[in-house]
Amino acid sequence: MAKTQSAKLLEYSGRQVRRAIYLVVGLFILFLIVMGIIWAVPRIWHWAIG
């Protein structure tokens, strides 16, 4: 059975949306990791020196 144009479009847009969600989640996690490092480094630094 041949797929209709709308079904093909829906499948394509669904894939794009999923990719966009993965990208946003990945960037958010990366941002959290970077913020965590920025937050932790001075404390570890002070603890190591002091």
C-alpha distance matrix in Angstrom:
0.0 3.8 6.5 9.3 12.7 14.3 12.1 12.7 16.3 16.7 15.7 18.1 20.9 20.6 21.3 24.1 25.6 25.7 27.4 29.8 30.7 31.4 33.5 35.5 36.1 37.2 39.5 41.0 41.7 43.3 45.3 46.5 47.5 49.4 51.2 52.1 53.6 55.5 56.8 57.7 59.4 62.6 63.1 62.7 64.9 67.6 67.5 67.8 70.8 72.4
3.8 0.0 3.8 6.5 9.4 11.7 10.0 9.9 13.5 14.6 13.8 15.7 18.5 18.9 19.5 21.9 23.7 24.2 25.5 27.8 29.1 29.9 31.7 33.7 34.7 35.7 37.8 39.4 40.4 41.7 43.7 45.1 46.2 47.8 49.6 50.7 52.2 53.9 55.3 56.4 58.0 61.1 61.8 61.6 63.6 66.3 66.4 66.7 69.5 71.2
6.5 3.8 0.0 3.8 6.6 8.2 6.2 6.4 9.9 10.8 10.3 12.3 14.9 15.3 16.2 18.6 20.2 20.9 22.4 24.5 25.7 26.8 28.5 30.4 31.4 32.6 34.6 36.1 37.2 38.6 40.4 41.9 43.1 44.7 46.4 47.6 49.2 50.8 52.1 53.4 55.0 58.0 58.7 58.6 60.6 63.3 63.4 63.8 66.6 68.3
9.3 6.5 3.8 0.0 3.8 5.5 5.3 6.3 8.7 9.9 10.8 12.4 14.3 15.4 16.9 18.6 20.0 21.3 22.9 24.5 25.9 27.4 28.9 30.4 31.8 33.2 34.9 36.3 37.8 39.2 40.7 42.3 43.7 45.2 46.6 48.1 49.8 51.1 52.4 53.9 55.6 58.4 59.3 59.4 61.3 63.9 64.2 64.7 67.4 69.0
12.7 9.4 6.6 3.8 0.0 3.8 5.5 5.1 6.1 8.6 9.9 10.5 12.2 14.1 15.5 16.5 18.1 20.0 21.2 22.4 24.2 25.9 26.9 28.4 30.2 31.5 32.8 34.4 36.2 37.3 38.7 40.5 42.0 43.2 44.7 46.4 47.9 49.1 50.6 52.2 53.7 56.5 57.5 57.7 59.5 62.1 62.6 63.1 65.6 67.3
14.3 11.7 8.2 5.5 3.8 0.0 3.8 5.4 5.0 6.0 8.5 9.7 10.3 11.9 14.1 15.1 16.0 18.0 19.7 20.6 22.0 24.1 25.3 26.4 28.1 29.8 31.1 32.3 34.2 35.6 36.7 38.4 40.2 41.5 42.6 44.3 46.1 47.2 48.5 50.2 51.9 54.6 55.5 55.9 57.8 60.2 60.6 61.4 63.9 65.4
12.1 10.0 6.2 5.3 5.5 3.8 0.0 3.8 5.4 5.0 6.1 8.6 9.9 10.4 12.4 14.2 15.1 16.4 18.4 19.8 20.9 22.6 24.3 25.6 26.8 28.4 30.2 31.3 32.9 34.5 35.9 37.3 38.9 40.5 41.8 43.1 45.0 46.3 47.5 49.0 50.8 53.6 54.3 54.5 56.6 59.1 59.3 60.0 62.6 64.1
12.7 9.9 6.4 6.3 5.1 5.4 3.8 0.0 3.8 5.5 5.2 6.2 8.7 9.8 10.8 12.5 14.3 15.5 16.7 18.4 20.1 21.4 22.7 24.5 25.9 27.1 28.8 30.3 31.8 33.0 34.6 36.3 37.7 39.1 40.6 42.1 43.6 45.0 46.5 47.9 49.4 52.4 53.3 53.3 55.2 57.8 58.1 58.6 61.2 62.9
16.3 13.5 9.9 8.7 6.1 5.0 5.4 3.8 0.0 3.8 5.5 5.1 6.1 8.4 9.9 10.5 12.1 14.1 15.3 16.3 18.2 19.9 20.9 22.3 24.2 25.5 26.8 28.3 30.1 31.3 32.6 34.4 36.0 37.1 38.5 40.3 41.9 43.0 44.5 46.1 47.7 50.4 51.4 51.7 53.5 56.0 56.5 57.1 59.6 61.2
16.7 14.6 10.8 9.9 8.6 6.0 5.0 5.5 3.8 0.0 3.8 5.4 5.2 6.0 8.6 9.8 10.3 12.1 14.1 15.1 16.2 18.2 19.7 20.8 22.3 24.0 25.5 26.6 28.3 29.9 31.1 32.6 34.4 35.8 37.0 38.5 40.4 41.6 42.8 44.4 46.2 48.9 49.8 50.1 52.0 54.5 54.8 55.6 58.1 59.6
15.7 13.8 10.3 10.8 9.9 8.5 6.1 5.2 5.5 3.8 0.0 3.8 5.6 5.1 6.3 8.8 9.9 10.6 12.4 14.3 15.4 16.7 18.5 20.1 21.2 22.5 24.5 25.8 27.1 28.6 30.2 31.7 33.1 34.7 36.1 37.4 39.1 40.6 41.9 43.3 44.9 47.9 48.6 48.7 50.7 53.3 53.4 54.0 56.7 58.3
18.1 15.7 12.3 12.4 10.5 9.7 8.6 6.2 5.1 5.4 3.8 0.0 3.8 5.4 5.2 6.3 8.7 10.0 10.7 12.4 14.3 15.5 16.6 18.5 20.1 21.1 22.6 24.4 25.9 27.0 28.6 30.4 31.7 32.9 34.6 36.1 37.6 38.9 40.5 41.9 43.4 46.3 47.3 47.3 49.1 51.8 52.2 52.6 55.2 56.9
20.9 18.5 14.9 14.3 12.2 10.3 9.9 8.7 6.1 5.2 5.6 3.8 0.0 3.8 5.4 4.9 6.0 8.5 9.7 10.3 12.1 14.1 15.0 16.3 18.2 19.6 20.8 22.2 24.1 25.4 26.6 28.4 30.0 31.2 32.5 34.3 35.9 37.0 38.4 40.1 41.7 44.4 45.4 45.7 47.5 50.0 50.5 51.2 53.7 55.3
20.6 18.9 15.3 15.4 14.1 11.9 10.4 9.8 8.4 6.0 5.1 5.4 3.8 0.0 3.8 5.4 5.1 6.2 8.6 9.8 10.5 12.3 14.2 15.3 16.5 18.2 19.9 21.0 22.5 24.2 25.6 26.9 28.6 30.2 31.4 32.8 34.6 36.0 37.2 38.7 40.5 43.3 44.0 44.2 46.3 48.7 48.9 49.7 52.3 53.8
21.3 19.5 16.2 16.9 15.5 14.1 12.4 10.8 9.9 8.6 6.3 5.2 5.4 3.8 0.0 3.8 5.5 5.1 6.2 8.6 9.9 10.6 12.3 14.3 15.4 16.4 18.3 20.0 21.1 22.4 24.2 25.8 27.0 28.5 30.2 31.5 33.0 34.5 35.9 37.2 38.8 41.8 42.6 42.6 44.5 47.2 47.4 47.9 50.5 52.2
24.1 21.9 18.6 18.6 16.5 15.1 14.2 12.5 10.5 9.8 8.8 6.3 4.9 5.4 3.8 0.0 3.8 5.4 5.0 6.1 8.6 9.9 10.4 12.3 14.2 15.1 16.4 18.2 19.9 20.9 22.3 24.3 25.6 26.7 28.3 30.0 31.5 32.7 34.3 35.8 37.2 40.1 41.2 41.3 43.0 45.6 46.2 46.7 49.1 50.9
25.6 23.7 20.2 20.0 18.1 16.0 15.1 14.3 12.1 10.3 9.9 8.7 6.0 5.1 5.5 3.8 0.0 3.8 5.4 5.0 6.1 8.6 9.7 10.5 12.2 14.0 15.3 16.3 18.3 19.8 20.8 22.4 24.2 25.6 26.7 28.3 30.2 31.3 32.5 34.2 36.0 38.6 39.5 39.9 41.8 44.2 44.7 45.5 47.9 49.4
25.7 24.2 20.9 21.3 20.0 18.0 16.4 15.5 14.1 12.1 10.6 10.0 8.5 6.2 5.1 5.4 3.8 0.0 3.8 5.4 5.1 6.2 8.6 9.9 10.6 12.1 14.2 15.3 16.5 18.2 19.8 21.0 22.5 24.2 25.6 26.8 28.6 30.2 31.3 32.6 34.4 37.3 38.0 38.1 40.2 42.7 42.9 43.5 46.2 47.7
27.4 25.5 22.4 22.9 21.2 19.7 18.4 16.7 15.3 14.1 12.4 10.7 9.7 8.6 6.2 5.0 5.4 3.8 0.0 3.8 5.4 5.1 6.2 8.7 9.9 10.4 12.2 14.2 15.3 16.3 18.2 19.9 21.0 22.4 24.2 25.6 26.9 28.4 30.0 31.3 32.7 35.7 36.7 36.6 38.5 41.1 41.5 41.9 44.5 46.2
29.8 27.8 24.5 24.5 22.4 20.6 19.8 18.4 16.3 15.1 14.3 12.4 10.3 9.8 8.6 6.1 5.0 5.4 3.8 0.0 3.8 5.5 5.0 6.2 8.6 9.7 10.5 12.2 14.2 15.2 16.3 18.3 19.9 20.9 22.3 24.1 25.7 26.7 28.2 29.9 31.4 34.1 35.2 35.6 37.3 39.8 40.4 41.0 43.4 45.0
30.7 29.1 25.7 25.9 24.2 22.0 20.9 20.1 18.2 16.2 15.4 14.3 12.1 10.5 9.9 8.6 6.1 5.1 5.4 3.8 0.0 3.8 5.4 5.1 6.1 8.4 9.9 10.5 12.2 14.1 15.1 16.4 18.3 19.8 20.9 22.3 24.3 25.6 26.6 28.2 30.1 32.8 33.5 33.9 35.9 38.3 38.6 39.5 42.0 43.4
31.4 29.9 26.8 27.4 25.9 24.1 22.6 21.4 19.9 18.2 16.7 15.5 14.1 12.3 10.6 9.9 8.6 6.2 5.1 5.5 3.8 0.0 3.8 5.6 5.2 5.9 8.5 9.8 10.5 12.1 14.0 15.3 16.4 18.2 19.8 20.9 22.5 24.2 25.4 26.6 28.3 31.3 32.0 32.0 34.0 36.6 36.8 37.4 40.1 41.6
33.5 31.7 28.5 28.9 26.9 25.3 24.3 22.7 20.9 19.7 18.5 16.6 15.0 14.2 12.3 10.4 9.7 8.6 6.2 5.0 5.4 3.8 0.0 3.8 5.5 5.1 6.1 8.5 9.9 10.4 12.1 14.2 15.3 16.3 18.1 19.8 21.1 22.4 24.0 25.5 26.8 29.7 30.8 30.9 32.6 35.2 35.8 36.3 38.7 40.4
35.5 33.7 30.4 30.4 28.4 26.4 25.6 24.5 22.3 20.8 20.1 18.5 16.3 15.3 14.3 12.3 10.5 9.9 8.7 6.2 5.1 5.6 3.8 0.0 3.8 5.4 5.2 6.1 8.6 9.8 10.4 12.2 14.2 15.2 16.3 18.1 19.9 20.9 22.2 24.0 25.6 28.2 29.2 29.8 31.5 33.9 34.5 35.4 37.7 39.2
36.1 34.7 31.4 31.8 30.2 28.1 26.8 25.9 24.2 22.3 21.2 20.1 18.2 16.5 15.4 14.2 12.2 10.6 9.9 8.6 6.1 5.2 5.5 3.8 0.0 3.8 5.5 5.0 6.2 8.5 9.7 10.5 12.3 14.2 15.2 16.3 18.4 19.9 20.8 22.2 24.2 26.9 27.5 27.9 30.0 32.3 32.6 33.5 36.0 37.4
37.2 35.7 32.6 33.2 31.5 29.8 28.4 27.1 25.5 24.0 22.5 21.1 19.6 18.2 16.4 15.1 14.0 12.1 10.4 9.7 8.4 5.9 5.1 5.4 3.8 0.0 3.8 5.4 5.2 6.1 8.6 9.9 10.6 12.3 14.2 15.2 16.6 18.4 19.8 20.9 22.4 25.4 26.3 26.2 28.2 30.8 31.1 31.6 34.2 35.9
39.5 37.8 34.6 34.9 32.8 31.1 30.2 28.8 26.8 25.5 24.5 22.6 20.8 19.9 18.3 16.4 15.3 14.2 12.2 10.5 9.9 8.5 6.1 5.2 5.5 3.8 0.0 3.8 5.5 5.0 6.0 8.6 9.8 10.4 12.1 14.0 15.2 16.3 18.0 19.7 20.9 23.7 24.9 25.2 26.8 29.3 30.1 30.7 32.9 34.6
41.0 39.4 36.1 36.3 34.4 32.3 31.3 30.3 28.3 26.6 25.8 24.4 22.2 21.0 20.0 18.2 16.3 15.3 14.2 12.2 10.5 9.8 8.5 6.1 5.0 5.4 3.8 0.0 3.8 5.4 5.0 6.2 8.6 9.8 10.4 12.1 14.2 15.2 16.2 18.0 19.9 22.4 23.3 23.9 25.8 28.0 28.6 29.6 31.9 33.2
41.7 40.4 37.2 37.8 36.2 34.2 32.9 31.8 30.1 28.3 27.1 25.9 24.1 22.5 21.1 19.9 18.3 16.5 15.3 14.2 12.2 10.5 9.9 8.6 6.2 5.2 5.5 3.8 0.0 3.8 5.4 5.0 6.2 8.6 9.8 10.4 12.3 14.2 15.1 16.2 18.1 21.0 21.5 21.7 23.9 26.2 26.5 27.3 29.9 31.3
43.3 41.7 38.6 39.2 37.3 35.6 34.5 33.0 31.3 29.9 28.6 27.0 25.4 24.2 22.4 20.9 19.8 18.2 16.3 15.2 14.1 12.1 10.4 9.8 8.5 6.1 5.0 5.4 3.8 0.0 3.8 5.5 5.1 6.2 8.6 9.8 10.6 12.3 14.1 15.2 16.4 19.4 20.5 20.5 22.2 24.8 25.4 25.9 28.3 30.0
45.3 43.7 40.4 40.7 38.7 36.7 35.9 34.6 32.6 31.1 30.2 28.6 26.6 25.6 24.2 22.3 20.8 19.8 18.2 16.3 15.1 14.0 12.1 10.4 9.7 8.6 6.0 5.0 5.4 3.8 0.0 3.8 5.5 5.1 6.1 8.5 9.9 10.5 12.1 14.0 15.4 17.9 19.2 19.8 21.3 23.6 24.6 25.4 27.5 29.0
46.5 45.1 41.9 42.3 40.5 38.4 37.3 36.3 34.4 32.6 31.7 30.4 28.4 26.9 25.8 24.3 22.4 21.0 19.9 18.3 16.4 15.3 14.2 12.2 10.5 9.9 8.6 6.2 5.0 5.5 3.8 0.0 3.8 5.5 5.1 6.0 8.6 9.8 10.3 11.9 14.1 16.6 17.1 17.9 19.9 21.9 22.5 23.7 26.0 27.1
47.5 46.2 43.1 43.7 42.0 40.2 38.9 37.7 36.0 34.4 33.1 31.7 30.0 28.6 27.0 25.6 24.2 22.5 21.0 19.9 18.3 16.4 15.3 14.2 12.3 10.6 9.8 8.6 6.2 5.1 5.5 3.8 0.0 3.8 5.5 5.0 6.2 8.6 9.7 10.3 12.0 15.1 15.7 15.7 17.7 20.2 20.5 21.2 23.8 25.3
49.4 47.8 44.7 45.2 43.2 41.5 40.5 39.1 37.1 35.8 34.7 32.9 31.2 30.2 28.5 26.7 25.6 24.2 22.4 20.9 19.8 18.2 16.3 15.2 14.2 12.3 10.4 9.8 8.6 6.2 5.1 5.5 3.8 0.0 3.8 5.4 5.1 6.2 8.5 9.8 10.6 13.4 14.9 15.1 16.4 19.0 20.0 20.6 22.6 24.3
51.2 49.6 46.4 46.6 44.7 42.6 41.8 40.6 38.5 37.0 36.1 34.6 32.5 31.4 30.2 28.3 26.7 25.6 24.2 22.3 20.9 19.8 18.1 16.3 15.2 14.2 12.1 10.4 9.8 8.6 6.1 5.1 5.5 3.8 0.0 3.8 5.4 5.0 6.0 8.5 10.1 12.1 13.3 14.4 15.9 17.8 19.0 20.2 22.0 23.3
52.1 50.7 47.6 48.1 46.4 44.3 43.1 42.1 40.3 38.5 37.4 36.1 34.3 32.8 31.5 30.0 28.3 26.8 25.6 24.1 22.3 20.9 19.8 18.1 16.3 15.2 14.0 12.1 10.4 9.8 8.5 6.0 5.0 5.4 3.8 0.0 3.8 5.5 5.0 5.9 8.5 10.9 11.2 11.9 14.1 16.0 16.5 17.8 20.1 21.2
53.6 52.2 49.2 49.8 47.9 46.1 45.0 43.6 41.9 40.4 39.1 37.6 35.9 34.6 33.0 31.5 30.2 28.6 26.9 25.7 24.3 22.5 21.1 19.9 18.4 16.6 15.2 14.2 12.3 10.6 9.9 8.6 6.2 5.1 5.4 3.8 0.0 3.8 5.4 5.1 5.8 9.0 10.1 10.0 11.6 14.2 14.9 15.5 17.8 19.4
55.5 53.9 50.8 51.1 49.1 47.2 46.3 45.0 43.0 41.6 40.6 38.9 37.0 36.0 34.5 32.7 31.3 30.2 28.4 26.7 25.6 24.2 22.4 20.9 19.9 18.4 16.3 15.2 14.2 12.3 10.5 9.8 8.6 6.2 5.0 5.5 3.8 0.0 3.8 5.7 5.7 7.5 9.6 10.6 11.3 13.4 15.0 15.9 17.4 18.9
56.8 55.3 52.1 52.4 50.6 48.5 47.5 46.5 44.5 42.8 41.9 40.5 38.4 37.2 35.9 34.3 32.5 31.3 30.0 28.2 26.6 25.4 24.0 22.2 20.8 19.8 18.0 16.2 15.1 14.1 12.1 10.3 9.7 8.5 6.0 5.0 5.4 3.8 0.0 3.8 5.9 6.8 7.5 9.4 10.9 12.2 13.4 15.2 16.8 17.6
57.7 56.4 53.4 53.9 52.2 50.2 49.0 47.9 46.1 44.4 43.3 41.9 40.1 38.7 37.2 35.8 34.2 32.6 31.3 29.9 28.2 26.6 25.5 24.0 22.2 20.9 19.7 18.0 16.2 15.2 14.0 11.9 10.3 9.8 8.5 5.9 5.1 5.7 3.8 0.0 3.8 5.8 5.4 6.2 8.5 10.1 10.6 12.1 14.3 15.2
59.4 58.0 55.0 55.6 53.7 51.9 50.8 49.4 47.7 46.2 44.9 43.4 41.7 40.5 38.8 37.2 36.0 34.4 32.7 31.4 30.1 28.3 26.8 25.6 24.2 22.4 20.9 19.9 18.1 16.4 15.4 14.1 12.0 10.6 10.1 8.5 5.8 5.7 5.9 3.8 0.0 3.9 5.5 5.2 5.9 8.6 9.8 10.3 12.1 13.8
62.6 61.1 58.0 58.4 56.5 54.6 53.6 52.4 50.4 48.9 47.9 46.3 44.4 43.3 41.8 40.1 38.6 37.3 35.7 34.1 32.8 31.3 29.7 28.2 26.9 25.4 23.7 22.4 21.0 19.4 17.9 16.6 15.1 13.4 12.1 10.9 9.0 7.5 6.8 5.8 3.9 0.0 3.8 5.5 4.9 6.0 8.4 9.7 10.4 11.6
63.1 61.8 58.7 59.3 57.5 55.5 54.3 53.3 51.4 49.8 48.6 47.3 45.4 44.0 42.6 41.2 39.5 38.0 36.7 35.2 33.5 32.0 30.8 29.2 27.5 26.3 24.9 23.3 21.5 20.5 19.2 17.1 15.7 14.9 13.3 11.2 10.1 9.6 7.5 5.4 5.5 3.8 0.0 3.8 5.3 5.2 6.1 8.5 9.9 10.2
62.7 61.6 58.6 59.4 57.7 55.9 54.5 53.3 51.7 50.1 48.7 47.3 45.7 44.2 42.6 41.3 39.9 38.1 36.6 35.6 33.9 32.0 30.9 29.8 27.9 26.2 25.2 23.9 21.7 20.5 19.8 17.9 15.7 15.1 14.4 11.9 10.0 10.6 9.4 6.2 5.2 5.5 3.8 0.0 3.8 5.5 5.0 5.9 8.5 9.7
64.9 63.6 60.6 61.3 59.5 57.8 56.6 55.2 53.5 52.0 50.7 49.1 47.5 46.3 44.5 43.0 41.8 40.2 38.5 37.3 35.9 34.0 32.6 31.5 30.0 28.2 26.8 25.8 23.9 22.2 21.3 19.9 17.7 16.4 15.9 14.1 11.6 11.3 10.9 8.5 5.9 4.9 5.3 3.8 0.0 3.8 5.5 5.1 6.2 8.3
67.6 66.3 63.3 63.9 62.1 60.2 59.1 57.8 56.0 54.5 53.3 51.8 50.0 48.7 47.2 45.6 44.2 42.7 41.1 39.8 38.3 36.6 35.2 33.9 32.3 30.8 29.3 28.0 26.2 24.8 23.6 21.9 20.2 19.0 17.8 16.0 14.2 13.4 12.2 10.1 8.6 6.0 5.2 5.5 3.8 0.0 3.8 5.5 5.2 5.6
67.5 66.4 63.4 64.2 62.6 60.6 59.3 58.1 56.5 54.8 53.4 52.2 50.5 48.9 47.4 46.2 44.7 42.9 41.5 40.4 38.6 36.8 35.8 34.5 32.6 31.1 30.1 28.6 26.5 25.4 24.6 22.5 20.5 20.0 19.0 16.5 14.9 15.0 13.4 10.6 9.8 8.4 6.1 5.0 5.5 3.8 0.0 3.8 5.5 5.1
67.8 66.7 63.8 64.7 63.1 61.4 60.0 58.6 57.1 55.6 54.0 52.6 51.2 49.7 47.9 46.7 45.5 43.5 41.9 41.0 39.5 37.4 36.3 35.4 33.5 31.6 30.7 29.6 27.3 25.9 25.4 23.7 21.2 20.6 20.2 17.8 15.5 15.9 15.2 12.1 10.3 9.7 8.5 5.9 5.1 5.5 3.8 0.0 3.8 5.8
70.8 69.5 66.6 67.4 65.6 63.9 62.6 61.2 59.6 58.1 56.7 55.2 53.7 52.3 50.5 49.1 47.9 46.2 44.5 43.4 42.0 40.1 38.7 37.7 36.0 34.2 32.9 31.9 29.9 28.3 27.5 26.0 23.8 22.6 22.0 20.1 17.8 17.4 16.8 14.3 12.1 10.4 9.9 8.5 6.2 5.2 5.5 3.8 0.0 3.8
72.4 71.2 68.3 69.0 67.3 65.4 64.1 62.9 61.2 59.6 58.3 56.9 55.3 53.8 52.2 50.9 49.4 47.7 46.2 45.0 43.4 41.6 40.4 39.2 37.4 35.9 34.6 33.2 31.3 30.0 29.0 27.1 25.3 24.3 23.3 21.2 19.4 18.9 17.6 15.2 13.8 11.6 10.2 9.7 8.3 5.6 5.1 5.8 3.8 0.0
